Structure formats: structure tokens, C-alpha cells
Amino acid sequence: MFDTATKCFKQMFPDSPIAQKYSCSRTKSRVMVEELARDTQTDISGKMKARPFSVATDGSNEGNEKFFPINVNVLSNDGLSVEKHLLSFPSLHADATGEKKIKLLDGELKKHDIGWEKCMAMGSDNASVMTGKHKGVIAYCHKKNKDIFMAGCPCHLLHLAAEKGAKELEVSIEDMLIDVYYYLDKSTKRKQALQAFQTLCGEEQRKILKHGSTRWLSMGKCLERLLQQWEPLTEFFKSELEPKSKGKTTSASSTSSANDLPVPSSVSKKATVPSASSSGTSSKQPSSGSKKATVPSASSSGTSSKQPSSSRSKKAPVPSASSSGTSSKQPSSGSKKATAPSTSSSGTGRPNSNKQPSTEAATSKKLTRPERVLDTLQSRTKKLYFLFLNNVIPEFDSANVTLQREDPIIHQVRPVVLKLLKSLLVRFVKPSAMLGKSVLSVNYSTSSPASLKSDIDLVIGHGARSYLEKNSTKISSGNQQRFYKDVRRFFVKACDYIKQSIPLADPVLTNAEVVNVSSLSSPQTHFAAVRYFLTRYPFILECLDCTVDIIETEFCNLQVETIPDNILSIERADAQWREIATIKDSDGNVSYMHIAQVMCSILLIPHNNADCERVFSSLFQR
């Protein structure tokens, strides 16, 4: 760009003498950018030397290098605003162990003569290489400053809590979202066919959204879109699996039963394929190279048999079907020996052995992508799971949206997570088991059924409840009971993970709530919380050049002060404290400067790792 800008400007502005004299190509532009960067780094490092600061980093692979942006939270020159900066963007060629990462961080700080003495917190994701007590980055940080707080990322943890809860369900929601998206992704023809079915079903033509397992908020939106397009998608995949020409059959188009699972099969050297003796039966012969095939007979009409097409397949027994509507499909090549169970009833596959497949994962391996999708779309039981998740996932998304904010909100982390926990608990725990107790002390274990709600009171969402009532006779009682059991397991797993992974009892998070301006006059707000930070980080007082008594006096006076509405309406917490610092007494002196600066220092502690993720998004987006 820089090499051609000079010529472009001269042609774009032929009448401008400035444009005609303009000359700034690659070399000069690089020197200017580097000089501006040095000035910015000098300004940032000066603030880090003078006042408290926090550091955050994360790793990302790009080519053969691992990049680690070093983000810092610093105070403005007057100590009344939290500023976020990218200090540097170093790379690491070796393995990114905790020891090598801390050397990289320490080296970058030493370049600017910055020590660890005034560092309040280290922000990162929750990987063990960062949070490990012995060889993690934080372990090496504590050797330099034992009071550094390890601020993990609650956004990652809430996302993982929802994922772990979803794994307790009978259906893999994530696999379904991925299958649907990628089947349509690269095919204009398929997209146009889906649009035709959307119009036919009276639905708005909308794209199927892409779900990314690392995108914190993608599942809820993708799931909602999938349910909106459920009917058009069902008709589309039915058409995809219909025979395209005479004599061509498909084994999955007969997957019409809502709750039946196809017979699991695997690849074998020996192949035995049923021959059809009844009317309407189509038989496909093996391709060249197959050494031996023995064909048992099928005595019922409508049976379709398909032979293996690989030359590596030698001989494998395959189930014989004795009832109508049964489709028998042979395994593909790859494994040496496998025996498929026989089936004796219409449209069902029950292995004739003591070991039966317990999950859909075992059976879905042999199905093609459209077959898997259609099997899910036609199942009433599976749709029930989707409707349930569509109701509960927004609870996680709401908390995650709040915690992803760019402005400093360390004081909101604990209240937001506790609010999420409460919203999950009230869905499956009886009110009598929660009254008079803190959220963290509620007993919700499935081993204590007396504290859990009955099936009729279990909160699964209006959409799921209405669908279940409408299809109560079409969904077996066994599947209904399994659904309710899975829902409880989802809630228990999600709540367990949140409580175990997020340190809700950590004194940093509990005492940080004192920063909330709107709750200053609350009986639960005490100066002891402020004293905790002044004791843990004594350099805060050193930078302010005042005493604890002065700060306590200002705090107590502020508690009985009527905060103007124009201050309470400000969204950013540091901006609120900046305005509070301007309040004057009757003599015209500012009354709350020191307590405001202390509160802004507390807000330096990072509440997520989203800043580093934003750096990657801006630099590496294609």
C-alpha cells in the first residue's frame, strides 16, 4: 500500500501541489510507525512505573510462531481512569511452557525497566500452563510478587459449564449444528434447494449459522435458528436422501421412527449380504475385487440390501431381516472382522449379544452426514432436547455478555455468576430447599431427591413443555423419564462445574464488590473490604501519599452522601468514581479524591481474557 500511495495521490489530486510533492513509501512509513510506537510504549511504561498495573496475555498460533500479546491495565495520570493498552506483541518459537512464558513476559517488562512490584493481577485463560500451582505462569509470578492475583476468564468457564451440562444429554447438540452447517456450506445448489423448502413451508429465508466450539455465544444463536428452520430442514434432507434415479436406493430415507436407532455395524473382511426373494426388493451387487459373498434370504417385502463396494472386503455376516420395512446396509472397508447383530422386528435394530450400544455416538459413525441429520430431525424425543436447551442456554449467554464487557467490572463478576447459579437452581430445586440459604450452600444433589422438583414442576421451558404435552402419546414414557433425568443431570453438572472452577469465595472477588457505587450505603458494604486491598497492595497507599485514616474518613462520609442521579446513570464504574472525585465541600475542597483513586486501582484487576482475544481477532482476521 505504501509503495503505491504516492503515485495514487498524484493521479487522484492532480490540481493539488501538496499531493504532487507527497513522497512517503515503505521505508519512510515504517520509520514513522516505529517512532510513534516507541513514543506510545514510553508513555505506557511511565504509567506502569508510577502507579499500580495489571498484565494479561494469551497465546495464539499463526504459522510457525506462537504469539503472546501483552495487554496492560494502567491508571491515567490523575489516577481516576482505567486505561487498556497493548504493550507489545512478542512471539515464542519454542514450546510454550510456563517457565518460557514467564521469561518472555519478564523480558518484555525489563525492556522498559518495569518491575513486578506494583503488579496487582495476571489475566489469562484457564489453561494449566497459566494457572498451574507449580509450573504455571502464576507460580513463577508469585516468586516475583506473592500478592499477584490470578484472574482467570469466567467467560471461558461459563461456556465450558454449558458444554459439560450438554454432554449429559442423550443428544449431541453440537454435532447436529456442525453437520447441518457443513452439509450446506460449500454447495450453492443445496442452499437454493433449502430456500425453496423454506418458501414452501412459509418460513423466512434465513441462513444456517455456523457454530464454533470456541465462540462463547454461538450455540444459543445457532440453536435458535435451527429450531426456526426445523420443518424446512426436515423436508430438505428427506429430498436429499430420496432416490435420484431408477434403481438407486438409499438406506437412511426409511428412518422415520422418532426413537429407533439403526443397527451398528463395522467393517469386515468377510461379507454376507441378504438376497431378497420378495417383491419390491432391490439388490446391489458388490464391485469387482470382493473375494466371497454369501447371501442369506429375506422373506419380507420392501427389504433393500446393499453390498460392500470395496475390494478389501472379504466376508462378513450381516443381519437378516424377517419383517417389512427393514433396510440392510453393508459396512465399508477398513477393519478386519466384525459381526453385525440380527434384527427380528420392523424398523428396529437390537444387537443379538449381551453388549448393546448405549449411545447414539456408536451408531452414528456408520451413517452419512445427511442420514444423521434426518434421523435427528425426524425424532420427536431429540427435538425435545433441542427445545429444552433453547430455553436454558440464554441464561448462560446473558451472563457471558455482561462479563465480556470492555469496561472494568471486576466488582460484578461474583454477583453475575451467583445470579446465574440461582437462575439454574430454581429450575430444578424446590423452593423449600433454597429458602433462607445462600446460593452456594443449597443442596441439589440427585442423591437427595427430596430437595428436587418433580417432573411436572421441572422448568424445561414453555416450548419444550407444550411440545411434550402435544406429543405425549407419541413419545414413549420411557423416553420421557430419560429426558427428565437428563435435564436434572444437565443442571447438576453445570452448577457443579461453575462452583468448582470459579473461585466465588476468593477474597479478591468478594471484597471487590465494594466498588459498586449504588450499594455504598448498603448495610453489607464495609470499609473492611477497602482495607483488604490496601493491606494486600501497600503500594496503592505509597502512590497516593496518604494514610488509611484519611481514606476511611472519606469512605464513611461518602456512605451518607446523596449520590446525584447523573453519576449513578453513568455506565462505567471508573467514570462514576471520576465524577465522585469532583464533589466539593462547603469550602470548595474536593472531598473524595483519595477514596476514588483507591477504587479505580481495584478496577485495574482484569475480569476476563477477552481483550487478548480481541487482539487476535483484529490482527489475524481474514
N, C-alpha and C positions, 0 to 999 in steps of 0.2 A: 504494500500500500504506500509506504513512504517513498519508494523508488519512483512511483508513477504520479504521486500527488503534485509535484512541481509542474510537470507537463500538463496535467489536467487543469490546474488552476489557471494557467496561462491561456488555455483554449476556452475555458468556461467564462473567464472575465477578461476578454481582450482589451477592454477600454480602461481597465484598472492598472495604473502604474505600480501599485503595490503588488498585484498578482504577477506582473511581468518581472519584477525584481525578486519575487519569492524564490528561495532556494533552501530546501531542507529535506535531504534524502535520508537514507537509512543511518549513516554514521552519525550525522548531527542529531537526528531524532533520538538515537539510542543514548547518546551522551546527555541529552536534556532529560530524558526519562530517568536515567540512573541518578542524575544530580537531584532531581525532585524527590526520588525515593530516599536518598540519603538524608535530605532535609526532614522528610516525614519521620524516618526512623530516629533521627536525633531528637525530634520533638517528643515522640512516644517514649523513648528511653529516658528522657529527662523527667517525664511524669512518673515513670516507674521507679526512679531513684528517689524522688521526693516524697511519694505517698504510697499507701498500700496498693497492691495489684493482685490479679489472678491470671492464671495461664490455662489455656485449653488447647488440646491437639487431638488429631485423629489421623489414621493412615489410609492411603488410597494408592492402588497400583495403577500406573499409567505407563505402558510399555515395559521396559526392563527396570524401571525405577519405582521406589516407594516414596511417595511424597507425604510430608507431615507439616501442614500449615500450623504455625504458632500464632494463635489468637490470644490477645490480652485484653483484660478489662482494667481500665485505669480511671482515675478521677480527673476531672477538669482542673485547671489551675486554681480555681477557688474552692475545690473540693465538694461541689454541690451538684455535679452531674456525672453519670457513669458513661464512659466512652468505650466503644469496642473497636479494636484495630487489629489488622493483620500485620504482625511484626516482621515475619519472614516466612519463606516457603522452601525450607531445605528438603533434600532428598536423601534417601538411605539406600545403598546398593547391597548391603549385607542383610542377613536375616534380622528381622525387626524384633529382637528380644528386648525385655525390659531394660537390661543394662545398656544396650546400644541406643535405645530411645532416650534414656536419661542423659547419656553422653551427648547426643545430638542436641537436646534441649539446653543442657548446661553450656555447650559450646556456643550456641546462638546467643544466650544471655551474656556470656563472657565477652563476646564481640563488642557488646555495648556497655561493658563494665556494670552489669546489673547482677546483684546478688539475690539469694533466695530469702534473705532475712525478712523482707516485707511482703512475701507472697502469702496470701490468705488461703487460696484453694487451687486445686488442679482439676480442670474439667476434662472429661473424656467419655468414650463409650464404656460399656461394662465388660469388655474383654478381660480375661485373666492376665494378659500381658500388661495391662494398665493397672488393674485393681489388685493383683496378687500380693499377699501379705509378705512374701519372702523374696520373690524375684520380679515382682511387678514394678512398674514405674513409680507408683506411690511409695513403695518400700524404700526405693533409693531417694525419693524426695524427702521422706521423713528423716533420713540421715543428714540432710542439709537443713531441714526445719521441721521439727517434730509436730508442730501445730498446723501444718498444711492439711486442709480438709479435702478429701477425695470426693468430688462432686460427680457422681455417675449421671447417666442420662435416663430420667424417668420415662421419656418418650419411647425409647427402645424397650424398656421393661414393660410398659403397659401394652405395647404391641405384642411382645412375647407372651404376656399373660393371656391375651385373647387367642393367640395361636395355640398355646398349650391347652386352653379350655376346649377349643375347636377339635383338637385331636382326640378328645374323649368321646366325640360323637361318632355315630355309625357311618356317616358320610364324610368324604374328604371334600370340603367346600373349595379349598384352594386348587385341587387338581381339576375340579369341574370348571372353574373360572379360566384356568390356563388352557384346558382342552378346547373350550369354545372359542376363545380369542385366537389361538394359533391355527385353528382349523380354517378360520375366515381371513386371517391376517394378510396373506400374500396372494389371495385369489379374488380378483375383481368379479369374476363370474359368480362365485359363491356369495359375495356381498350383494350383488344385484339380485340374485335369487332370494336371499333373505329379505331384501327390501320389498320384493313382490309379495312375500308372505306377510310382511308387516302391514302392507296396504290391504291385503285380503282379510286379515284379522282385525282391521280397524285400529291398529296401533300406529303411533307416530314413528317415522323412520329415524331411528337413533342408532349410533354406533355401539358395538360391544366394546366395553372398556377393558384396557389391559391392566391386569393385576400384577404388581411386583411385590415379592415377599419382603423386600426391604423398605417398601414405601409404607409409612406408618398409617396413612389414611386411605389407602387404595381399596382395601377389601370391602368396606362399607358401601362405597360408591359403586364398585363393580357388582356387588351382590344385589343392590337395589335395581341397577339396570338389567341384570339377568332376570329378575323376577318380573320386571315390566315387560320384557320380551319373551316370557316363558312360552306362551302359545305359539307365536310366530317361529320361535326356535324349534319347538317340537315338530311343527309341520315341515319346516325346512329340513331337519335331519331325517324325518321319515322319507322325504323325497330323495334325499341323498343316498339312502340305503335301498331304494326300490330298484328292481332290475331295469337296466338301461336298454337292454336289447333281448330278443327272443333267445331263450336257452340260458340266459345269465341269471343266477340266483344269488341271494345274499342270506347269510345265516342269522344276521342280527336284526333284520327287519321284523322278525317274528317276536321280538322282545316286547311283548305287550303287557305282560303281567306286571303289576306295580311292584310286587315284592319278591318275585322269583329271581334267583341267581343262576347264571349259566354254569354248566359243569366245568370245573377246572381241568385243564389238560396241559401237558407239556410235551416236549419234542422227544422223539424216539427213533431208534434205528429200525425197529420193526413196526410196520403199519398194517393194521387190519381195518378195512373200511366196509361198512354195511352196504349191501346191494338192496335195491328197492324192488319189491315184487308187486306193489300196489299201484293203482292209477295215480297220476299226478306227481309221480316221483321223478326227480331229475338226478342223474348220477354223473359226476365229473371224474374222468379217469386221470390217473397220475401221469405226469410228464415223463419224458424219457430219462432213464438213468435209475429209476426206482427198481430195486432188485426183486422184491417179492411183496405181494399184497394178497391177503386172504380176506374174502368178503363174506361176512355173515348176512343173513337176510333180515329185512324189516317187514313186519306183517301188517302194518297200518298204513293208511293213505296219508298223503300230504307230507311224507318224510323226504327230506333232501339230504344227500350225502355228498361230501366234498373231499377229494383225495389230496394228499400232500403233493406239492409241486417241486420239492427239492430232490435232487439226485442223491443226497446224502441219507435220505430216509430209507430204512430197510424194512422194519416190521414192527408195528405197534398195535396192540389191541385197543379198539375204540368201542365206546358203549353202543350196544344195540338198543334200538327204541321199539317199544311194543305198543305205544299209544300214539294217537294222532297229534299233529301239530309239533312234533319233535324234530329239531334240526340238528344234525350231527356234523361237526366240522373237525377236520383233522389238524393235528399240530404241524407247525412249520419245523424246519431243520434246526439243529443246533445241539441237542443233548443226546446222550447215548441210549437211554432207555426210560420209558415212562408208561405206566398203565393207567388209562382213564377209567373211572368208575362207570358202571352201567346205570341206566335210568329205567324206571318202570312206570312212571306216571306222566301225564300230559304236561309238557312245558316246564318240568322241573328237573333239576339235576342234583341228586343226592349221592355222594360217593359211597360205594359199597365197601366201606372199610371203617375201621374204628376212628381214623383220623379224618375229621371233616374240616373244610375251610371255615374259619371263624370270622373272617373279614372280607370286605369287597376287594381289598388290595390284591388278595391272592387270585381272585377270579378275573380282575380287570386286566391282568398282564396279557392275556391271550386275545383280548378284544381290541379292535382297531379304535382309533380316536372317535369317529362318529358313532360307533357302536356303544362305546362307553357313555357318550353324551346322551344318546337316545334312551339308553337304559335308565339313566338318572331322570331325564325329563318326563318319562312315562310313569315313574314311580311316585305314587301319592305319599308314601312314607318319607321318601327322600325330600320331596318338596316341603314337607312339614318341617324338616330340619332347616331348610333354607329360610323359611318364613320366621322361624324362631331366631336365627342369627340376624336376620334383617331387623329384628326388634332390639336385640341386645348390643350389637356392635356399635350403634351410635352413641351408647354410653361411654365406651372407650374412646371413640373419636372426639367426643366433646371435651373430655379431659385432656386428650392429646393436643387438640387445637389450642387450648389455653396454655399448656406447657411448652408449646413451640414458639411462643411469642418472642420477639427480639428484645423487647424492653426488659429490664431486670426485675424478676419476680421470684426470687428465692424464698420470699416470705409466703408465697402462695402454693408452693409445692406440696407441703403436708396437707393443708386444707383441701386442695383439689383431689389428692389421692384418697383421703378419708371420705370425701363426698362420693367418689366413685365406688369405694368399698361399701358404703352404706346403700347406695342405689342397687348394688348387686345383691346384698344380703336381704333386703326387704322383698326381693323377688322369690326367695325360696325358704326363708326363715320366718317362723311365727312371730308376731309382734310381742307375745308374752316372753319370748326368749331374748328380746332385744331391749325391752323397756328398762330404764334405769342403768343401762350398761354402756360403756364406751364401745365404739365400733371394733376396736382391737381385742376386746375381751369376750365378744359374742361366740358362743359355741355353735358351730354349724356343721359339725362332722356328720357324715352319713351313718356313723355308728350310734348316733343319738337321734333316732327318728322322731322322738317326742318333740324336738325343737324345730322340726322341718314341716313345711306346709304340705297339705295333701295334694293330690293330683289336680283336683278341681280349683284349688287356690293358688297353685304354682303359676307364677307370672311368666307366660310364654309369648305375650303379645296378642293384640286383638286379631291380627291377620292369621296367626297360627291357630288361635283358639276357634275362630269362625270356620277355618278350613277343616279343622279336626271334627267339629260338630257336623259340618256338612257331609263329610266323608267317613263318619264313624262306622258305618256298616261296610265300607269298602276297605278300611284299614283294620287289619285283624287286631284283636285285643292284645295279643302277644306283642305285636309291633308298637301298639300304643303304650304298653307298660315299659317296653325297652326305650321308647322315646323319652318318657318322663324320667326314667332312671338316668339316661344320658344327659338330660338337661341339668339334673342335680349334680352330676359329676362335672359338667362344664363349670357350673358356678363354684363348686368346691375347689376345683383345680385352679381356676383363675384367681380366686380370693387367696388361696394358699401361696401362689406364686407372687402376688403383689406384696403380701405381708413379709414373705421371706426375702425378697430381692430389694425392696425399697426400705431404707433404714428410717422408718417413721418415728422411731423413738430416739433418733440421734439428737443430741442437744443442740447441734447447729441448726437443724431444721425446726425443732420445737421453739427455740429462742428467737429464730429469725422472724417469727410471726409478729414480733413487737414493732416491726417496720410499718405495719398496716396503719395508716393514718386514721381510718374510720373507726378503729377499735381501740384508740388510745385511752378513752375514758371507760373502757370495759373493766369490770372487776377482775377479769382474768389477765389483764395487762399489768406487768410489774417491772420495776426498774432492774430487778434481778436478771432479767433477760439481757438488758443492755450491759450490765456489769459482767455477764458471762463473756461477751465479746471483748470487752476492754481488758479482761484478765487473760483471755486466750491470745489476744493480739495486742500486746502492750505498745507496739509501735504506733497504734492509732492515736494514743494519747501523746506520744512523742511528737508526732506530726502536727497535732493541734496545739501543742504547747499550753495545755490547761490541765485541770485536776478533775478527778472523778466527782468531787463535791459540786463543782460548777455544772457539770453535765447532769448530775442528778437533780439539782435545783431547777435547771431549765426543763427537764423532763416532767417534774412534778407540776410546775407552773403550766406547762402545755396541756397536761391532762385535764385541767379545769378551764382551759381556754376554749372559747367557742370558735371552731374552725369555720371560716367562711365557705359558703357553698361553691364559690368559684374555684377554691382549692380542692375541695372534695370531688369535684367533677372532672378534674384532670386525670387522665388515664395512667400516665407513667408515674411510678412511685417516686423516683428521684426528682421529677419535675414538681411533684407535690411538696417535697421537702425543700426544694429551692425556694418556692413561694413562702413556705413557713419561715424560712430563714430571713425573709424581708419584713416580717411582722415587728413593729416597733412598740416600745412602751410610751408612757406619757411624756418622758423626757426626750423622745426621739432616738433612743438607742435600740438597736436590734436585740431582740430578746432570746431567740432560739438558734443562733448561728452554730454553736458547738454541737448541740444535740442533732441538728440537721446534718452536719458533716459526719457525725458518727453513723447515722442511719444510712447515709449514702455509701459509707465504707462497707457496711454489712451487705448492701446491694451489689457489691463487686463480686460476690460469690456466684459463679455460673449455675444456672438451674437446668441446663440441658447441653447437648452436644450439637445442636442444630446449626450453630454458627460455622463450625468446621464443615458440616455437610453443605451449607450454602456456598462456601468457598469452592468445594469440588464441583458443585452444580454450575457455578458461573465460569469456572476455568475449563472444565472438561466436557461441557455440553456440546453435542454435535449439531 
